[in-house]
Amino acid sequence: MAETNAQTIKTPSNVITIIRILLVPVFVVAILSPWPEWLHIGGAQAWQPWAAAGIFILISGTDWLDGYLARKRNEVTDFGKFIDPIADKILVTAALLVLVELGSLPSWIVLIILARELIVSGVRMIAASRGEVIAASYLGKFKTVFQMIAIVLFVVKDSTIFQGQASVWLIVLAWVVMLIALALTVISMVDYLSKARHLIGFKPKGGIQIPEEEETIAEQVLGAAKAKGVMVGTAESCTGGLIAGTLTSIPGSSDSVAGGIVSYSNDVKMARLGVLAETLDTHGAVSEQTACQMAEGARKQLAVDVAVSVTGIAGPGGEVPGKPVGTVWIGVSSKRGTRAELHHFDGDRDAVRSQTVDAALRMMLEEINAF
């Protein structure tokens, strides 16, 4: 067992992540140490910030590379999930502290950025202890990109390579990008805390704890279905029964939920839901046509009024050209007709599946309310 765990950890993506951490001191030495004097290279001091910026960019680029390899080789590991965000935080923290040491960046900016990371990390720990995944948003990614760009600009803004007006414009650009990064830092934190408010004890008036969002939507679906005498069912591929499980976790759901069909394979899609082989061959399992036929098949097989279907790529592998991880088609079928919507969800496998359940329940609720 120990040998198996060691082999799991030593994936190319994990090795690159560890190398990224080991390269952080190289960046620090490149920007702080008087290496041009040690090497007796004339005029090298002017280029020292640019050399350090190049090293920082190289280290930052490995973050994309290890993520790409993990998804491409289907080697997403628990160790990788643990070490990758730590590597990013070590790099950013080191760079920010170096800028403070050089007198290039005020310490209050670093304090805000680090406080955000500590708060979000703490909430993630609470969520993990309860088996929940708080879906990441693009705000966090934008925050990281702007932080990286701002750090590079602050590293080189005081270089003597640029003089006069060019130097002024570089300083202005560096501050504009840093302020945008700072705003995204705060906004992304507020967004994350809003999604996790039920985990950290925030309650509405009356002292009743805010329920999880998926459960709230599921309750609305069941309430609307019961009020209108509607029976519902599901046909699930990438979610593997999570939608039906979310609905049936609520007491009294048997009044409105007839059942669900988990059609993970194409054979089950064809045999149990009536999806045509021609549809799968021509358009693929993750397509509008397949989602519609799955929803229609579930409505007929389960004899329900409203059926919802989901088919997508939850990851970490399975992506194809034009259909990256997070691509999900959600279909719904009722007496009003059949339709499907395309979604592109962000995050890891658990996050994609969670967001798919949420979107499918919302679509089902919309269809029931239209009766």
KEGUKE-850174 format. One line per 8 residues: their letters; for each residue x, y, z of C-alpha. Coordinates in steps of 0.001 Angstrom, whole numbers. Layout:
N
a = X:Y:Z; ...
// end
This chain:
371
maetnaqt = 0:0:0; 2855:2381:832; 4393:1764:-2613; 1050:2497:-4315; 685:5794:-2459; 4224:6786:-3398; 3535:6102:-7069; 327:8116:-6869
iktpsnvi = 2153:11114:-5430; 4973:10975:-7988; 2893:12028:-10968; 4388:14530:-13452; 1948:17232:-12347; 2813:16782:-8660; 6541:16802:-9421; 6138:20100:-11296
tiirillv = 4211:21565:-8357; 7005:20615:-5956; 9584:22100:-8329; 7517:25299:-8338; 7882:25526:-4559; 11625:24813:-4728; 12078:27609:-7295; 10571:30280:-5026
pvfvvail = 13897:30841:-3159; 15587:31235:-6533; 13240:34135:-7320; 13896:35705:-3907; 17677:35450:-4346; 17442:36803:-7901; 15683:39968:-6800; 17267:40651:-3391
spwpewlh = 20864:39457:-3606; 23688:41501:-5208; 24447:38748:-7705; 25541:41201:-10443; 28382:42279:-8124; 29240:38683:-7265; 29531:37826:-10943; 31243:41131:-11805
iggaqawq = 28841:41741:-14676; 28865:45390:-15678; 25432:46998:-16083; 23664:43876:-14859; 22073:45734:-11953; 19745:47515:-14376; 18534:44169:-15666; 18320:42445:-12265
pwaaagif = 14577:43218:-11753; 13835:41924:-15252; 15704:38684:-14600; 13735:38227:-11373; 10481:39004:-13203; 11351:36383:-15817; 11913:33782:-13114; 8591:34727:-11492
ilisgtdw = 6767:34367:-14814; 8409:30984:-15388; 7359:29745:-11951; 3819:31076:-12437; 3571:29312:-15800; 4163:25931:-14188; 837:26355:-12380; -972:26087:-15718
ldgylark = 1276:23239:-16830; 728:20975:-13824; -3034:21517:-13977; -3070:20685:-17683; -1059:17503:-17161; -3228:16363:-14261; -6386:16692:-16354; -4876:15359:-19581
rnevtdfg = -3362:12274:-17941; -6325:11763:-15595; -3934:11982:-12631; -5745:14330:-10269; -4659:13187:-6793; -5493:14173:-3228; -1854:15214:-2781; -2120:17429:-5858
kfidpiad = -5286:19077:-4567; -3447:19754:-1301; -78:20962:-2584; -1087:22983:-5677; -2918:25840:-3883; -185:25886:-1226; 2465:26337:-3925; 550:29289:-5368
kilvtaal = 209:30935:-1968; 3916:30434:-1166; 4908:32086:-4454; 2560:35062:-4110; 3366:35566:-419; 7117:35469:-1070; 6815:37963:-3926; 4674:40369:-1906
lvlvelgs = 7002:40237:1108; 9987:40882:-1174; 8257:43956:-2596; 7623:45225:927; 11284:44548:1803; 12350:46612:-1214; 10013:49450:-210; 8140:49118:-3483
lpswivli = 4777:48064:-2041; 2931:49259:1107; 2460:46561:3723; -1303:47202:4056; -1893:45809:565; -62:42614:1496; -2089:42381:4707; -5394:42531:2808
ilareliv = -4305:39883:288; -2959:37492:2931; -5987:38017:5189; -8261:37034:2295; -6298:33835:1687; -6388:32880:5369; -10134:33509:5642; -10994:31541:2495
sgvrmiaa = -8664:28692:3486; -10356:28510:6877; -13798:28281:5303; -12564:25577:2908; -11396:23549:5903; -14842:23797:7492; -16504:22811:4214; -14170:19833:3774
srgeviaa = -14857:18628:7310; -18569:18520:6439; -18056:16859:3069; -19116:19947:1092; -17567:21671:-1905; -17974:25421:-2326; -17936:26020:-6059; -15163:28339:-7180
sylgkfkt = -16034:31301:-9364; -14176:33104:-12121; -13653:36004:-9716; -10986:33968:-7948; -9210:33195:-11209; -9331:36817:-12329; -7963:37817:-8918; -5008:35473:-9299
vfqmiaiv = -4227:36630:-12848; -4280:40316:-11887; -2177:39633:-8786; 472:37877:-10877; 552:40669:-13476; 685:43338:-10766; 3601:41598:-9021; 5581:41441:-12280
lfvvkdst = 4935:45126:-12933; 5963:46106:-9388; 9142:44067:-9700; 10255:45967:-12817; 8673:49408:-12295; 11718:50884:-10536; 14188:49511:-13059; 16558:52056:-14554
ifqgqasv = 15967:50618:-18017; 13050:53013:-18455; 13595:56715:-17965; 11394:59785:-17982; 7824:59502:-19256; 8092:55762:-19893; 9015:55181:-16255; 6033:57231:-15079
wlivlawv = 3611:55287:-17264; 5025:51975:-16021; 4498:53041:-12407; 937:54182:-13141; 144:50912:-14938; 1567:48885:-12047; -628:50686:-9526; -3765:50445:-11671
vmlialal = -3350:46686:-12071; -2546:46234:-8367; -5663:48182:-7325; -7797:46048:-9654; -6222:42937:-8121; -6949:44295:-4651; -10595:44958:-5536; -10982:41455:-6986
tvismvdy = -9348:40061:-3848; -12040:41595:-1647; -14937:40913:-4032; -13980:37256:-4534; -13748:36808:-759; -17212:38285:-240; -18581:36057:-3012; -17014:32963:-1436
lskarhli = -18253:33829:2055; -21738:34399:663; -21774:30892:-805; -20504:29449:2485; -22640:31511:4855; -24512:28457:6108; -21189:26905:7159; -19969:29817:9269
gfkpkggi = -23099:30435:11318; -24826:33336:9576; -28575:33109:10169; -31557:35096:8909; -33955:36937:11158; -35820:34628:13481; -32707:32573:14238; -33339:29881:11608
qipeeeet = -30151:28786:9909; -30018:29355:6177; -30327:25941:4527; -27981:24803:1780; -28894:26306:-1556; -29450:22983:-3321; -31821:21832:-579; -33733:25103:-814
iaeqvlga = -34237:24668:-4541; -35199:21023:-4072; -37819:22037:-1520; -39189:24600:-3975; -39373:21948:-6697; -41258:19524:-4456; -43535:22247:-3138; -44452:23434:-6642
akakgvmv = -44919:19869:-7890; -47204:18963:-5004; -49238:22145:-5377; -49868:21448:-9060; -50204:17685:-8795; -47125:17106:-10950; -44905:14016:-10833; -41226:14420:-11695
gtaesctg = -38325:12162:-12674; -34692:12347:-13705; -32283:10927:-16269; -28696:11429:-15143; -25322:10750:-16671; -22521:12921:-15237; -24286:13417:-11880; -24844:9700:-11327
gliagtlt = -28120:10079:-9425; -27308:13184:-7383; -30373:15090:-8603; -32746:12313:-7592; -30809:11937:-4343; -31163:15642:-3572; -34912:15501:-4143; -35523:12274:-2234
sipgssds = -33435:13440:750; -36400:15644:1679; -39210:14025:3710; -42439:13655:1723; -40675:13618:-1638; -42445:10370:-2573; -45578:12420:-3198; -43968:14006:-6247
vaggivsy = -40874:12010:-7248; -41497:8879:-9325; -37850:7899:-9733; -34693:8374:-11719; -32590:6577:-14327; -28803:6701:-14059; -27556:6319:-17635; -23817:6599:-17206
sndvkmar = -23003:4522:-20282; -24220:4995:-23844; -25678:1469:-23794; -28010:2423:-20946; -28904:5677:-22686; -30019:3698:-25720; -31626:724:-23934; -33440:2526:-21114
lgvlaetl = -34014:6041:-22438; -34385:5467:-26153; -31455:7636:-27203; -30728:6839:-30849; -27380:5324:-31796; -27286:7751:-34705; -27573:10664:-32267; -24637:9410:-30211
dthgavse = -22516:8739:-33286; -23260:12078:-34930; -23493:14484:-31989; -21937:12609:-29073; -23201:11813:-25594; -22635:15407:-24473; -24940:17242:-26845; -28258:19039:-27055
qtacqmae = -29820:16189:-29037; -28786:13537:-26500; -29992:15628:-23544; -33399:16117:-25200; -33804:12427:-26028; -32774:11477:-22490; -35397:13810:-21011; -38107:12523:-23360
garkqlav = -37157:8931:-22629; -37266:9485:-18854; -40676:11146:-19065; -42055:8165:-20991; -40340:5394:-19029; -41164:6867:-15617; -44622:8084:-16689; -44063:11527:-15170
dvavsvtg = -45199:15026:-16043; -41752:16629:-15962; -38380:14954:-16480; -34967:16562:-16367; -31794:15132:-17920; -28093:15915:-17573; -25136:14801:-19671; -21712:16355:-19462
iagpggev = -18008:16194:-18700; -17358:16510:-14972; -13652:15735:-15256; -10889:15462:-14510; -10587:13691:-17893; -12965:13106:-20773; -12625:16452:-22497; -12771:16519:-26298
pgkpvgtv = -12182:19335:-28805; -14899:21948:-28302; -16138:20283:-25121; -13819:21060:-22205; -14278:19817:-18654; -17329:21540:-17183; -19403:21305:-20375; -22905:20123:-19426
wigvsskr = -26179:19899:-21375; -29346:19948:-19257; -32647:18924:-20825; -36227:19091:-19632; -39332:17462:-21085; -43017:17997:-20293; -46332:18394:-22077; -45062:21822:-23128
gtraelhh = -42262:20253:-25164; -38603:19341:-24818; -35598:21631:-24733; -32000:21680:-23526; -29561:24305:-22302; -25777:24372:-22498; -23744:25199:-19385; -20021:25654:-18775
fdgdrdav = -19239:25088:-15108; -16016:25891:-13298; -14082:23942:-10677; -13122:20338:-10001; -15277:17229:-10509; -17278:17717:-7320; -17883:21388:-8091; -19090:20665:-11642
rsqtvdaa = -21487:17980:-10424; -22785:20213:-7625; -23435:23107:-10014; -25128:20717:-12447; -27555:19556:-9757; -28331:23153:-8871; -28958:24198:-12494; -31061:21105:-13244
lrmmleei = -33308:21710:-10239; -33772:25338:-11260; -34726:24252:-14772; -37180:21710:-13392; -38720:24322:-11105; -39120:26736:-14010; -40898:24065:-16045; -43273:23139:-13218
naf = -44148:26776:-12558; -45044:27173:-16247; -47866:24595:-15959
// end
